Amino acid sequence: MAQSAARSPGATGRGQGGTMTQSPFPEENAMQRRDLLTILAGLTIPAPVIITRDRKAWAGRDLSGLVLRDIDLAGADLRGCRMIGTDCTRADLREARLDHAVLQGARFDGARMAGASLAGAAITDCRFDHAELAEAGFGRARFRDLIDFAEADLENADFRASTLSGLMMFEGSRMAGAVFAGLRCLPWIESPTSTLLCDGADARRIDLTGIKANLSCEGADFREAILVGASLDFRPMELGQPESRERLIESVVSDAMFQGAVFSNTRINGVLHA
């Protein structure tokens, strides 16, 4: 299935995630063009429907470089798809299946992805900022380099047993109830471990059980968070012995809230709190 007409060789993307492409058609009517619909669906159909919930043949396809902005992919089976430089800005991917997909330099900013499954996906240098990802599943996904979830809705999202070698940015995101238990943060560049940037995030009831990571959380809300067995490094400084673990964190992180958080065998900047 030829895809070259939907690719633009001149555009460049972010970081080392590969090339990003632009639509060959004017942006205001890019998704209305019948020739693009033919490329995507293999037949001529009325705009704007391109892939329906019942279309199963998309699993395992190479969708690299395609411009899929504002497209309706709700419920689509995209398991194992290759999406390098794919632009899914504002796409409707609710309940879509992207398990074991390869996402590199792809854009999902503003996408509607509530309930989507990305279990086991390889995700490198991708944007999910301002996306709707409530209840989305990232279990056992492999994240590399810069992953942008800023201002995204990640309430009750599941990152269990995933791995990170890079920086995940959750600035201003809504991630109450999200589960990161078992997330493995691997070395990245010159740091011995990876970093979660959660400044200003709503992280109430977040589950960080057993993770080892650098954590930035100025102005974040971690009330009732679960930190059992976690090892968290906030920033290098000499710590005294505040009267409570919550006060200890407050002495390290400005304006963060940890009231009611669960600590057990938790290390904070190398200090064990049993």
ABEGO torsion letter per residue (X at the ends): XBAAAABBAABBBBEAAEBBBBBABBAAAAAABAAAAAAAAGBBBBOABABBAABAAABGBBABGBBABGBBABGBBABGBBBBGBBABGBBABGBBABGBBBBGBBABGBBABGBBABGBBBBGBBABGBBABGBBABGBBBBEBBBABGBBABGBBABGBBBBEBBBABGBBABGBBABGBBBBBBEABABBBBBABGBBABGBBABGBBBBBBABGBBABGBBABGBBBBABBBBBBBBABAAAAAAAABBGBBABGBBBBGBBBGGBBBX
